[in-house]
Amino acid sequence: SFNAAGVMALVCIFLFWGIFPIYALRTIATSVFLAHLVAQSEIRIVPFHPDHCGGLRPVGRLGLRNQYALSIGGLNLVLLLVVSLAFLDVPEGLWGLIVASAFCYFLIGPIVFLGPLMPFRGGMLRTKRDLMGTVARRLRRELARVRIALEFGEVTKNDEELLERLKKVGTLIDELPVWPFDAATLRKFLTAYCLPLIASGGLALAKFALSAIVAAARGGR
């Protein structure tokens, strides 16, 4: 028979493994919807938008939030593995569930993260390329004009300031992210994706250290 804690544990396990497939299907459906939306619309990036993503920060957060939710599932898997090894006599079927869950985590993680962001990659690249082309053409014209002026020693301070402003605008446009492979987005993804691995490694080191301390204490008696 089960006590109240056992019943609550079983209910939580049932809820977790019941919600996870719904979460995965929801993520896939959202990715498909965004792909169709981008295919039938035009992506416009605002270079000087305060979110530093051209005004598309909410979409970027969608992919990261999906990954954060999956990381919570990975942490639950790590805890299940630790509890099973330390306190339970695990039946063979449960080990199969743990291995299958770990495989699903490492397979679904990139899909969950990349799915909502990939549809925007082409549009962001195209917009960024157009903006850079506009600045490059204007800079080329100004450089040609200044080159002619150099022959007569008539380059003014306004010419220098204009060239400097164009260079700064080009730098700002070049720093616009192109999802999902820009450095900042990948760093956040890898941090969340590897969190269960870091947690499992930390628990293994803690267990090893505790065993060493216990062995040393027994040897000192």
N, C-alpha and C positions, 0 to 999 in steps of 0.2 A: 504494500500500500504506500501511497505518497502522502507526505505531509504538505503543509501549505507552501513551503519554499520549493518543494519539488514540483508541485502543480504550477506555481508561478514561473519556474524555469522552463517547463515544457511549453507553457503558453507563449513565453517570450521567444523561444526557439521557433515555434510554429509561425508566429507573426513575422519574425525576421525572414525566414525562408519563404514565406508566402508573399511578402512585400517585395522581395528582391527581384523576382521575374517581372512584376508590374513596373518596377523602376527601370529595368533594362528595356522593356518594350516602350515605355514612355520616352526614354532617351532616343531610341531608334526612330520613333514617330516624329519627335521634335526635329531630329536631324533631317529627315526626309522633307518635312514641311519647310524648314529653312532653305534647303537646297532648291525646292520649287520656287520659293519666294525670291531668292536671289536670281534665279534664272529668268524671272519675269519682271525684274525691276533693275534699277541702276543704283550701284553703291556710290555714295558721295562722301568723301572724307573731308572733314574740316581741319586743315593743317594746324591751326592755332587753338583748337578746342582744349579747354582746361583738363579734360580727362586723359590727355596724352595718347589717345587712341583714335583721334579723328572723329570723336562723337559716338564711337561704337563700343564703349566700355561695357554697357549692359549685356551685350552679346558675349563678350569675353568672360564676364562673370558667370554666365550660364554654364560654359564648359568647365570652369574651375569648380563651381558648386557641385556639378555632377560628380567630378572627381573626388571632392571632399566627402560627399555622401558615400561613394564607393570605398574610400579609405576607412571610413567607420566600419563598413562591412569587413574589410581586411583586418582591422584591429580585433573585431569579434572572432574572426577565424584564428588569429594568433592566440587569443585568450582560450578558445576552445581547445586548441592544440596543447597549450601549457597545462590546463586543468586535466585534460585527458592523460597526459604523460605523468603528471604528478600525483593525481588523486583517484583516478578511475581505472577500473579494469575494462579496457575499451574492447567492445566486440569488433569483429572484422568489418562488418558493414559500416561502422562509424569511421574507420580509417579510410574506406573508399569515399565516403562523403567529404572528409577533410581534404583528400587529394583532389577530388573533382572540384571542390570549392576553390582551392588554391589555383588550379588550372584556369578556372573561369575568371578569377580575379585578374591574373596576369594577361589573359586574353581580352577581357572586356574593358580593362582600364584604359588603354589607348583609344579604343573605339568610343567609349563614353566621353573622353576628353576631346578627341579630334572631330567627332561627328558634328557637333553644332558649329565648329569654327571653320572647317574645311570649305563649306560653300562660300564663305566670304573671302577666301584667299585670292581667287581669280579677280574679283572685283576690286579688292584692295591693291593688288599688284597693278592692275590697269589704271586705277585712279592715281596711284603714286607715280607711275611712269608718265602719265599725262602732265601731272604737276611739275615733275622734274624736267620734262621736255620744254614746258613753257618758260621756266626759269632759265634753262640752258640757252634757249633761243634769244631771250632778252639779254642775257649776259654776253653772248657772242656778239650781238649787235653793239653793245656798249664797249666791249673790248676792241672791236674794229674801229669804233669812233675815237676811242682814247689812243689807239695806236697811231692814227692819223694825226691826232693832236700832239702826240709826243714829238713828232718830227719838227713841229714849230714851237715847242716849249709852252703850250697853252693848256696843259692839264690843270684843272682847278680843283679846289677842295671839294666842291660839290660832286665832281666826277669820282673822286676817291670814296666819298661817303656812299654814293649810289652803288658802286661796285661792292663795297663792304656789306651794304644792306642785302644785295642780291645773293651774296655768298651765305649770309646768315639765313635767309629764307630757304636756300637750297639745303643747308645743313638741317634745318627744322623738318623739312619734307623728308629728307633721307632718314631721319630718326623715327618717322612714323612706323609703327609695328605692322608687320604682315603676318597675320595668324596662319597657322598656329606655331610657326617655327622661329619666331623672334625670341631673343634671349630671355626676356623677362617672363614671358608666358611659359616657355619650356622649363625655366627654373621653378616656377610655382607648381607646374604639373609634376615634375620629377620629385619635388619635396613631398607632395601629397601621395604620389604613387608609391614611393619607397618607404613611407612612414611605417607600414606594417613590418617591412623587413628590418627597419631600424629598431622597432619595438621588440621584435623577436630576438634580434642580436643582443639588445640590452638585457632582456630577460635571461638569455643564455649566459651572458657574462655574469649577471647577478647570481644565477644559480651556481656557476663555477666558483665564484668568489666565496659564496656562502659555504659550499662544500669544502673548499680549502680551509676556511676559518674553523669549521667544525672538526675537520681532520687534525688541524694544528692544535686545537684545544684538547682533543682526545689524546694526542701524542704527548702533550705536556703533562698529563696526569701520571 
